[in-house]
Amino acid sequence: MDRIFGGIWVYLASSPLLWLTVTLGVYLAGQWLFQRSGGRALFNPVALAITLLVLLLLLTGTSYSTYFSGAQFIHFLLGPATVALAIPLYIHWERVRRLLLPIVVGLVSGSLTAILSAIGIAWLLGGSPRTLLSLAPKSVTTPVAMGIAEKIGGLPSLTAVMVILTGVVGAVAAPALLEWLRIRDDAVKGFAIGVAAHGIGTARAFQISTLAGAFSGLAIGLNALLTTLLAPLIVRLLHLAP
Amino acid sequence: MIGALAVLLAFQLIGEVLVQLTGIPAPGPVIGMVLLFLALLWREELPDALRTTAQTLLSHLSLLFIPAGVGVIQYGALLREEWLALAVALVVSTLITVAITALVMRAFVRHRDGNRQDG
């Protein structure tokens, strides 16, 4: 019996099918829990899924590279999904055009705040230079942030983790914070969530309304462009480059 | 749906190629997004298949971040050493960024509205 299961495990462990399927299953379970909890922000589906998967990998002694050889097919879809953000942007273009000045000013202040406050706080609390550099692009969507980290001397894979944790924090806390600040306009809500918390925040913004989602998606693209330009500049000005 | 997926991938591909050719300091998918947006503006219509496929993909956007997020497993040692700096920086910086962006943007929306009408 053990030999049979052992054999099946050896086969499955080396095929991409297992971890691809498990990732989808865990995501669906996370969504189910999120809905069962009445959409309570603390039950963030991404955070739940990541926690469960990490436990599973540790329990089965599976390496991250084995896991990723299956999960990469999901990871790959980040590219086309980024391109797809053009569609909500097109649908809401009239609104965006009327808000062009607030968008530009909001974007520049948000992008600067994200980079400088992350570096500054981590520096004050004794973060290592490599950590500071990996944190700098944390508010930008994963593939872009990894590229920026590589360019400024951070660890791209650590940056990916920071980006996702940032997204989860934003998705969990931003709606309540915006409520507290008495922000009523869904366009402003969505845009602020998108600048700070990229795609994971955008997933949350789409639950507020499609208008909030569209502005959040717009913010992902714009902040990706701006941070690509700003992060290397700031790192050089602060003499952080290794 | 396959047609729409092909359109998205094609625009991503064009974006990646343009970045390689010109050295624009932006990622390929973002350029692809800008180009697709311009194409839609030029056509002045949005094919139904593209709308549905994009909406399906975007409604599950958070799924796509899971594989990279599980990468946290590689950084056990670093997280143990620097967890405080990382946790505080992530939480506080993210919240400040949301607040500043929203407040600045609202101030400018009001300013603009104020020029046209009262309130």
Chai-1 contact restraints between the chains, C-beta under 6 A:
chainA,res_idxA,chainB,res_idxB,connection_type,confidence,min_distance_angstrom,max_distance_angstrom,comment,restraint_id
A,T23,B,I66,contact,1.0,0.0,6.0,A-B,restraint_1
A,Y27,B,L63,contact,1.0,0.0,6.0,A-B,restraint_2
A,P45,B,S62,contact,1.0,0.0,6.0,A-B,restraint_3
A,V46,B,S62,contact,1.0,0.0,6.0,A-B,restraint_4
A,V46,B,F65,contact,1.0,0.0,6.0,A-B,restraint_5
A,A49,B,I66,contact,1.0,0.0,6.0,A-B,restraint_6
A,I50,B,G69,contact,1.0,0.0,6.0,A-B,restraint_7
A,I50,B,V70,contact,1.0,0.0,6.0,A-B,restraint_8
A,L53,B,V70,contact,1.0,0.0,6.0,A-B,restraint_9
A,V54,B,I73,contact,1.0,0.0,6.0,A-B,restraint_10
A,L57,B,I73,contact,1.0,0.0,6.0,A-B,restraint_11
A,Y64,B,I73,contact,1.0,0.0,6.0,A-B,restraint_12
A,Y64,B,Q74,contact,1.0,0.0,6.0,A-B,restraint_13
A,A71,B,P67,contact,1.0,0.0,6.0,A-B,restraint_14
A,I74,B,L64,contact,1.0,0.0,6.0,A-B,restraint_15
A,I74,B,P67,contact,1.0,0.0,6.0,A-B,restraint_16
A,H75,B,P67,contact,1.0,0.0,6.0,A-B,restraint_17
A,L77,B,L64,contact,1.0,0.0,6.0,A-B,restraint_18
A,L78,B,L64,contact,1.0,0.0,6.0,A-B,restraint_19
A,G79,B,Q12,contact,1.0,0.0,6.0,A-B,restraint_20
A,G79,B,P29,contact,1.0,0.0,6.0,A-B,restraint_21
A,P80,B,L8,contact,1.0,0.0,6.0,A-B,restraint_22
A,P80,B,L9,contact,1.0,0.0,6.0,A-B,restraint_23
A,P80,B,Q12,contact,1.0,0.0,6.0,A-B,restraint_24
A,A81,B,L57,contact,1.0,0.0,6.0,A-B,restraint_25
A,A81,B,L61,contact,1.0,0.0,6.0,A-B,restraint_26
A,A81,B,L64,contact,1.0,0.0,6.0,A-B,restraint_27
A,T82,B,P29,contact,1.0,0.0,6.0,A-B,restraint_28
A,T82,B,M33,contact,1.0,0.0,6.0,A-B,restraint_29
A,V83,B,L8,contact,1.0,0.0,6.0,A-B,restraint_30
A,V83,B,F11,contact,1.0,0.0,6.0,A-B,restraint_31
A,V83,B,Q12,contact,1.0,0.0,6.0,A-B,restraint_32
A,V83,B,P29,contact,1.0,0.0,6.0,A-B,restraint_33
A,V83,B,G32,contact,1.0,0.0,6.0,A-B,restraint_34
A,V83,B,M33,contact,1.0,0.0,6.0,A-B,restraint_35
A,V83,B,L36,contact,1.0,0.0,6.0,A-B,restraint_36
A,A84,B,L8,contact,1.0,0.0,6.0,A-B,restraint_37
A,A84,B,A54,contact,1.0,0.0,6.0,A-B,restraint_38
A,A84,B,L57,contact,1.0,0.0,6.0,A-B,restraint_39
A,A84,B,L58,contact,1.0,0.0,6.0,A-B,restraint_40
A,L85,B,M33,contact,1.0,0.0,6.0,A-B,restraint_41
A,A86,B,M33,contact,1.0,0.0,6.0,A-B,restraint_42
A,A86,B,L36,contact,1.0,0.0,6.0,A-B,restraint_43
A,A86,B,F37,contact,1.0,0.0,6.0,A-B,restraint_44
A,I87,B,A54,contact,1.0,0.0,6.0,A-B,restraint_45
A,L89,B,F37,contact,1.0,0.0,6.0,A-B,restraint_46
A,Y90,B,F37,contact,1.0,0.0,6.0,A-B,restraint_47
A,Y90,B,L40,contact,1.0,0.0,6.0,A-B,restraint_48
A,L101,B,F108,contact,1.0,0.0,6.0,A-B,restraint_49
A,P102,B,M105,contact,1.0,0.0,6.0,A-B,restraint_50
A,P102,B,F108,contact,1.0,0.0,6.0,A-B,restraint_51
A,P102,B,V109,contact,1.0,0.0,6.0,A-B,restraint_52
A,V105,B,V104,contact,1.0,0.0,6.0,A-B,restraint_53
A,V105,B,F108,contact,1.0,0.0,6.0,A-B,restraint_54
A,G106,B,T101,contact,1.0,0.0,6.0,A-B,restraint_55
A,G106,B,V104,contact,1.0,0.0,6.0,A-B,restraint_56
A,G106,B,M105,contact,1.0,0.0,6.0,A-B,restraint_57
A,S109,B,I100,contact,1.0,0.0,6.0,A-B,restraint_58
A,S109,B,V104,contact,1.0,0.0,6.0,A-B,restraint_59
A,G110,B,T97,contact,1.0,0.0,6.0,A-B,restraint_60
A,G110,B,I100,contact,1.0,0.0,6.0,A-B,restraint_61
A,G110,B,T101,contact,1.0,0.0,6.0,A-B,restraint_62
A,T113,B,I96,contact,1.0,0.0,6.0,A-B,restraint_63
A,T113,B,T97,contact,1.0,0.0,6.0,A-B,restraint_64
A,T113,B,I100,contact,1.0,0.0,6.0,A-B,restraint_65
A,A114,B,T97,contact,1.0,0.0,6.0,A-B,restraint_66
A,S117,B,S93,contact,1.0,0.0,6.0,A-B,restraint_67
A,S117,B,I96,contact,1.0,0.0,6.0,A-B,restraint_68
A,A118,B,A89,contact,1.0,0.0,6.0,A-B,restraint_69
A,A118,B,S93,contact,1.0,0.0,6.0,A-B,restraint_70
A,I121,B,V88,contact,1.0,0.0,6.0,A-B,restraint_71
A,I121,B,A89,contact,1.0,0.0,6.0,A-B,restraint_72
A,I121,B,V92,contact,1.0,0.0,6.0,A-B,restraint_73
A,I121,B,S93,contact,1.0,0.0,6.0,A-B,restraint_74
A,A122,B,A85,contact,1.0,0.0,6.0,A-B,restraint_75
A,A122,B,A89,contact,1.0,0.0,6.0,A-B,restraint_76
A,L125,B,L84,contact,1.0,0.0,6.0,A-B,restraint_77
A,L125,B,A85,contact,1.0,0.0,6.0,A-B,restraint_78
A,L125,B,V88,contact,1.0,0.0,6.0,A-B,restraint_79
A,G126,B,A85,contact,1.0,0.0,6.0,A-B,restraint_80
A,G127,B,E82,contact,1.0,0.0,6.0,A-B,restraint_81
A,G127,B,A85,contact,1.0,0.0,6.0,A-B,restraint_82
A,T131,B,E82,contact,1.0,0.0,6.0,A-B,restraint_83
A,L135,B,A89,contact,1.0,0.0,6.0,A-B,restraint_84
A,T142,B,A68,contact,1.0,0.0,6.0,A-B,restraint_85
A,V144,B,P27,contact,1.0,0.0,6.0,A-B,restraint_86
A,G147,B,P27,contact,1.0,0.0,6.0,A-B,restraint_87
A,S157,B,G71,contact,1.0,0.0,6.0,A-B,restraint_88
A,L158,B,Y75,contact,1.0,0.0,6.0,A-B,restraint_89
A,A160,B,A68,contact,1.0,0.0,6.0,A-B,restraint_90
A,A160,B,G71,contact,1.0,0.0,6.0,A-B,restraint_91
A,V161,B,G71,contact,1.0,0.0,6.0,A-B,restraint_92
A,V161,B,V72,contact,1.0,0.0,6.0,A-B,restraint_93
A,I164,B,F65,contact,1.0,0.0,6.0,A-B,restraint_94
A,I164,B,G69,contact,1.0,0.0,6.0,A-B,restraint_95
A,L165,B,L90,contact,1.0,0.0,6.0,A-B,restraint_96
A,T166,B,L90,contact,1.0,0.0,6.0,A-B,restraint_97
A,T166,B,T94,contact,1.0,0.0,6.0,A-B,restraint_98
A,V169,B,L90,contact,1.0,0.0,6.0,A-B,restraint_99
A,V169,B,V91,contact,1.0,0.0,6.0,A-B,restraint_100
A,V169,B,T94,contact,1.0,0.0,6.0,A-B,restraint_101
A,G170,B,T94,contact,1.0,0.0,6.0,A-B,restraint_102
A,A174,B,V98,contact,1.0,0.0,6.0,A-B,restraint_103
A,L177,B,L95,contact,1.0,0.0,6.0,A-B,restraint_104
A,L177,B,V98,contact,1.0,0.0,6.0,A-B,restraint_105
A,L178,B,A102,contact,1.0,0.0,6.0,A-B,restraint_106
A,I183,B,A102,contact,1.0,0.0,6.0,A-B,restraint_107
A,V188,B,A102,contact,1.0,0.0,6.0,A-B,restraint_108
A,V188,B,M105,contact,1.0,0.0,6.0,A-B,restraint_109
A,V188,B,R106,contact,1.0,0.0,6.0,A-B,restraint_110
A,A192,B,V98,contact,1.0,0.0,6.0,A-B,restraint_111
A,A192,B,T101,contact,1.0,0.0,6.0,A-B,restraint_112
A,A192,B,A102,contact,1.0,0.0,6.0,A-B,restraint_113
A,V195,B,T101,contact,1.0,0.0,6.0,A-B,restraint_114
A,A196,B,T94,contact,1.0,0.0,6.0,A-B,restraint_115
A,A196,B,T97,contact,1.0,0.0,6.0,A-B,restraint_116
A,A196,B,V98,contact,1.0,0.0,6.0,A-B,restraint_117
A,G199,B,L61,contact,1.0,0.0,6.0,A-B,restraint_118
A,I200,B,S62,contact,1.0,0.0,6.0,A-B,restraint_119
A,I200,B,F65,contact,1.0,0.0,6.0,A-B,restraint_120
A,T202,B,L61,contact,1.0,0.0,6.0,A-B,restraint_121
A,A203,B,L61,contact,1.0,0.0,6.0,A-B,restraint_122
A,A203,B,S62,contact,1.0,0.0,6.0,A-B,restraint_123
A,G221,B,V30,contact,1.0,0.0,6.0,A-B,restraint_124
A,G221,B,M33,contact,1.0,0.0,6.0,A-B,restraint_125
A,A224,B,V30,contact,1.0,0.0,6.0,A-B,restraint_126
A,L225,B,A26,contact,1.0,0.0,6.0,A-B,restraint_127
A,T228,B,P25,contact,1.0,0.0,6.0,A-B,restraint_128
A,T228,B,A26,contact,1.0,0.0,6.0,A-B,restraint_129
